[in-house]
Structure formats: C-alpha cells, structure tokens
Amino acid sequence: ALAASFAASANCLVRNPTLVISQRMQVGQYTTLTAAAHGIYKCGGLGHFYSGLSVSALRELPFAFIQFPLYEALKRLLSRRNDEMTATQ
C-alpha cells in the first residue's frame, strides 16, 4: 500500500502540468500547446504548472492505497482457487 501511494504521488507530479495545460486550453484561455505552456510559465513560473496538485493528490492517494492491495489479495485468492480446480480435475 505504501509503494502504491508513492507511485500515485509520482504520477501526480508528472501528470499535473499536462492537466493544467489541457484545462486552460479547454476553457479557451490558450489555443495551442506551446502558447499555453509559455503563457502559464510567464504568468507564474514552474509553480503554476502545479496549481491544484494538493487536490489531485488527495483524490489519487486514497484510491491507490485501496486499489493495489485489493488487487493483490484478489489475485492471490483467484490463483489459489484456480490451483484447487486444476488439482481436482
């Protein structure tokens, strides 16, 4: 669960700048990718690419904390069940 949370955090750090650019383009603030990247950087530096990062992390971390351990538990359960079915045949 801890590794999944670290992975989700890293994912947020990488993905957040692209989300900021796409959101600004969707509302019509910029028309091209390069104009958006340049405008956001000019407006507030690298920090503006990470606006909303805390909200993204609060959304992603609980999901990752639950999803990956649940996936592993279900995988083990299904593997055991498959092994039992194969042994009885």
MDAnalysis code that builds the backbone (N, CA, C; Angstrom):
import MDAnalysis as mda
import numpy as np

u = mda.Universe.empty(267, n_residues=89, atom_resindex=np.repeat(np.arange(89), 3), trajectory=True)
u.add_TopologyAttr("name", ["N", "CA", "C"] * 89)
u.add_TopologyAttr("resid", np.arange(1, 90))
u.add_TopologyAttr("resname", ["ALA", "LEU", "ALA", "ALA", "SER", "PHE", "ALA", "ALA", "SER", "ALA", "ASN", "CYS", "LEU", "VAL", "ARG", "ASN", "PRO", "THR", "LEU", "VAL", "ILE", "SER", "GLN", "ARG", "MET", "GLN", "VAL", "GLY", "GLN", "TYR", "THR", "THR", "LEU", "THR", "ALA", "ALA", "ALA", "HIS", "GLY", "ILE", "TYR", "LYS", "CYS", "GLY", "GLY", "LEU", "GLY", "HIS", "PHE", "TYR", "SER", "GLY", "LEU", "SER", "VAL", "SER", "ALA", "LEU", "ARG", "GLU", "LEU", "PRO", "PHE", "ALA", "PHE", "ILE", "GLN", "PHE", "PRO", "LEU", "TYR", "GLU", "ALA", "LEU", "LYS", "ARG", "LEU", "LEU", "SER", "ARG", "ARG", "ASN", "ASP", "GLU", "MET", "THR", "ALA", "THR", "GLN"])
u.atoms.positions = np.array([
    [0.825, -1.193, 0.000],
    [0.000, 0.000, 0.000],
    [0.870, 1.257, 0.000],
    [1.958, 1.187, 0.715],
    [2.842, 2.346, 0.780],
    [3.505, 2.606, -0.573],
    [3.930, 1.549, -1.236],
    [4.538, 1.708, -2.560],
    [3.527, 2.269, -3.551],
    [2.281, 1.830, -3.454],
    [1.238, 2.344, -4.338],
    [1.010, 3.826, -4.102],
    [1.083, 4.259, -2.856],
    [0.904, 5.669, -2.545],
    [2.052, 6.503, -3.098],
    [3.282, 5.982, -2.994],
    [4.421, 6.695, -3.582],
    [4.292, 6.778, -5.094],
    [3.835, 5.701, -5.714],
    [3.652, 5.702, -7.162],
    [2.579, 6.705, -7.573],
    [1.496, 6.778, -6.818],
    [0.440, 7.743, -7.122],
    [0.938, 9.170, -6.962],
    [1.777, 9.406, -5.958],
    [2.350, 10.740, -5.772],
    [3.239, 11.125, -6.938],
    [4.078, 10.198, -7.367],
    [4.949, 10.462, -8.513],
    [4.112, 10.708, -9.766],
    [3.047, 9.944, -9.916],
    [2.164, 10.121, -11.053],
    [1.546, 11.521, -11.052],
    [1.121, 11.993, -9.905],
    [0.550, 13.339, -9.805],
    [1.579, 14.402, -10.184],
    [2.813, 14.216, -9.740],
    [3.858, 15.193, -10.058],
    [4.139, 15.270, -11.555],
    [4.050, 14.137, -12.226],
    [4.317, 14.110, -13.663],
    [3.107, 14.585, -14.453],
    [1.920, 14.173, -14.031],
    [0.716, 14.426, -14.809],
    [0.107, 15.806, -14.586],
    [0.337, 16.421, -13.451],
    [-0.326, 17.678, -13.128],
    [-0.046, 18.794, -14.137],
    [1.198, 18.994, -14.588],
    [1.407, 20.046, -15.587],
    [0.588, 19.848, -16.864],
    [0.443, 18.613, -17.312],
    [-0.357, 18.386, -18.521],
    [-1.834, 18.653, -18.260],
    [-2.297, 18.357, -17.056],
    [-3.688, 18.651, -16.717],
    [-3.947, 20.155, -16.689],
    [-3.007, 20.898, -16.128],
    [-3.158, 22.350, -16.069],
    [-3.215, 22.924, -17.485],
    [-2.325, 22.477, -18.348],
    [-2.315, 22.969, -19.730],
    [-3.621, 22.614, -20.434],
    [-4.066, 21.374, -20.308],
    [-5.286, 20.971, -21.015],
    [-6.510, 21.706, -20.480],
    [-6.564, 21.931, -19.180],
    [-7.703, 22.658, -18.616],
    [-7.740, 24.099, -19.117],
    [-6.591, 24.733, -19.166],
    [-6.551, 26.114, -19.654],
    [-6.925, 26.200, -21.134],
    [-6.543, 25.186, -21.905],
    [-6.907, 25.171, -23.314],
    [-8.403, 24.878, -23.488],
    [-8.972, 24.031, -22.647],
    [-10.389, 23.692, -22.751],
    [-11.298, 24.886, -22.470],
    [-10.886, 25.737, -21.567],
    [-11.715, 26.912, -21.268],
    [-11.460, 28.059, -22.246],
    [-10.556, 27.840, -23.202],
    [-10.311, 28.830, -24.240],
    [-9.296, 29.897, -23.893],
    [-8.581, 29.701, -22.815],
    [-7.579, 30.686, -22.423],
    [-6.403, 30.685, -23.398],
    [-6.078, 29.511, -23.956],
    [-4.997, 29.370, -24.939],
    [-5.491, 28.491, -26.076],
    [-4.912, 28.681, -27.255],
    [-5.353, 27.899, -28.412],
    [-4.354, 26.816, -28.818],
    [-3.089, 26.960, -28.440],
    [-2.094, 25.947, -28.791],
    [-1.345, 25.500, -27.544],
    [-0.742, 24.338, -27.654],
    [0.021, 23.781, -26.541],
    [1.198, 24.679, -26.173],
    [1.923, 25.129, -27.176],
    [3.093, 25.971, -26.891],
    [2.683, 27.309, -26.295],
    [1.582, 27.880, -26.785],
    [1.108, 29.148, -26.220],
    [0.690, 28.959, -24.764],
    [0.053, 27.827, -24.468],
    [-0.372, 27.551, -23.101],
    [0.830, 27.377, -22.182],
    [1.797, 26.553, -22.605],
    [2.982, 26.322, -21.774],
    [3.736, 27.621, -21.538],
    [3.916, 28.412, -22.587],
    [4.644, 29.681, -22.449],
    [3.865, 30.660, -21.566],
    [2.559, 30.747, -21.790],
    [1.736, 31.680, -21.010],
    [1.685, 31.334, -19.537],
    [1.547, 30.059, -19.231],
    [1.495, 29.638, -17.830],
    [2.831, 29.899, -17.153],
    [3.918, 29.580, -17.845],
    [5.253, 29.819, -17.283],
    [5.493, 31.313, -17.085],
    [5.107, 32.115, -18.062],
    [5.306, 33.567, -17.989],
    [4.478, 34.174, -16.856],
    [3.300, 33.623, -16.640],
    [2.391, 34.149, -15.617],
    [2.882, 33.873, -14.196],
    [3.449, 32.677, -13.978],
    [3.813, 32.366, -12.602],
    [4.944, 31.385, -12.433],
    [5.695, 31.121, -13.486],
    [6.824, 30.207, -13.367],
    [6.380, 28.759, -13.277],
    [7.314, 27.918, -12.886],
    [7.040, 26.484, -12.807],
    [5.956, 26.144, -11.790],
    [5.829, 26.963, -10.776],
    [4.842, 26.706, -9.732],
    [3.412, 26.669, -10.249],
    [3.120, 27.449, -11.274],
    [1.765, 27.472, -11.820],
    [1.389, 26.156, -12.509],
    [2.373, 25.407, -12.962],
    [2.081, 24.114, -13.564],
    [1.611, 23.110, -12.519],
    [1.851, 23.427, -11.257],
    [1.465, 22.531, -10.170],
    [0.312, 23.075, -9.344],
    [-0.414, 24.042, -9.892],
    [-1.593, 24.510, -9.176],
    [-2.619, 23.393, -9.160],
    [-3.219, 23.162, -8.023],
    [-4.181, 22.080, -7.876],
    [-3.559, 20.732, -7.550],
    [-2.248, 20.700, -7.317],
    [-1.572, 19.437, -7.031],
    [-2.092, 18.790, -5.751],
    [-2.347, 19.586, -4.734],
    [-2.815, 19.010, -3.470],
    [-4.182, 18.342, -3.645],
    [-5.053, 18.950, -4.442],
    [-6.366, 18.358, -4.687],
    [-6.216, 17.050, -5.471],
    [-5.338, 17.058, -6.464],
    [-5.102, 15.833, -7.246],
    [-4.559, 14.722, -6.355],
    [-3.631, 15.062, -5.484],
    [-3.056, 14.060, -4.587],
    [-4.109, 13.530, -3.615],
    [-4.936, 14.406, -3.089],
    [-5.995, 13.963, -2.173],
    [-7.008, 13.069, -2.873],
    [-7.164, 13.240, -4.175],
    [-8.067, 12.386, -4.940],
    [-7.421, 11.031, -5.249],
    [-6.150, 11.029, -5.607],
    [-5.478, 9.824, -6.089],
    [-4.954, 8.913, -4.982],
    [-4.429, 9.472, -3.914],
    [-3.782, 8.655, -2.887],
    [-4.705, 7.643, -2.214],
    [-5.900, 8.025, -1.783],
    [-6.768, 7.007, -1.173],
    [-7.125, 5.887, -2.156],
    [-7.339, 6.232, -3.398],
    [-7.652, 5.241, -4.421],
    [-6.504, 4.251, -4.572],
    [-5.280, 4.751, -4.676],
    [-4.114, 3.875, -4.829],
    [-3.892, 3.041, -3.571],
    [-4.123, 3.641, -2.426],
    [-3.924, 2.944, -1.159],
    [-4.864, 1.756, -1.024],
    [-6.036, 1.844, -1.631],
    [-7.022, 0.758, -1.574],
    [-6.890, -0.185, -2.765],
    [-6.712, 0.367, -3.962],
    [-6.772, -0.437, -5.175],
    [-5.681, -1.507, -5.261],
    [-4.445, -1.152, -5.067],
    [-3.359, -2.104, -5.280],
    [-3.346, -3.246, -4.261],
    [-3.510, -2.990, -2.969],
    [-3.588, -4.131, -2.051],
    [-4.809, -5.023, -2.322],
    [-5.923, -4.414, -2.705],
    [-7.107, -5.197, -3.040],
    [-6.853, -6.054, -4.275],
    [-6.197, -5.486, -5.268],
    [-5.845, -6.230, -6.482],
    [-4.963, -7.434, -6.143],
    [-3.953, -7.217, -5.325],
    [-3.050, -8.311, -4.957],
    [-3.780, -9.400, -4.177],
    [-4.662, -9.025, -3.267],
    [-5.409, -10.011, -2.487],
    [-6.334, -10.832, -3.382],
    [-7.008, -10.161, -4.304],
    [-7.890, -10.881, -5.222],
    [-7.102, -11.777, -6.166],
    [-5.934, -11.337, -6.581],
    [-5.094, -12.157, -7.454],
    [-4.661, -13.435, -6.737],
    [-4.259, -13.313, -5.470],
    [-3.881, -14.498, -4.694],
    [-5.065, -15.438, -4.505],
    [-6.219, -14.871, -4.195],
    [-7.418, -15.674, -3.984],
    [-7.794, -16.437, -5.256],
    [-7.804, -15.758, -6.373],
    [-8.156, -16.409, -7.635],
    [-7.101, -17.428, -8.057],
    [-5.846, -17.161, -7.748],
    [-4.781, -18.107, -8.072],
    [-4.957, -19.392, -7.266],
    [-5.263, -19.257, -5.974],
    [-5.499, -20.438, -5.130],
    [-6.705, -21.226, -5.629],
    [-7.756, -20.501, -5.976],
    [-8.962, -21.160, -6.461],
    [-8.677, -21.906, -7.769],
    [-7.919, -21.295, -8.648],
    [-7.552, -21.929, -9.909],
    [-6.693, -23.169, -9.662],
    [-5.755, -23.075, -8.708],
    [-4.901, -24.225, -8.365],
    [-5.747, -25.366, -7.809],
    [-6.731, -25.058, -6.977],
    [-7.595, -26.092, -6.403],
    [-8.434, -26.760, -7.487],
    [-8.939, -25.976, -8.428],
    [-9.755, -26.534, -9.503],
    [-8.919, -27.423, -10.411],
    [-7.676, -27.037, -10.661],
    [-6.789, -27.821, -11.505],
    [-6.412, -29.134, -10.815],
    [-6.240, -29.093, -9.514],
    [-5.842, -30.288, -8.754],
    [-6.974, -31.327, -8.699],
    [-8.217, -30.858, -8.686],
    [-9.340, -31.796, -8.591],
    [-9.718, -32.406, -9.934],
    [-9.212, -31.887, -11.002],
    [-9.588, -32.408, -12.325],
    [-8.767, -33.566, -12.716],
])
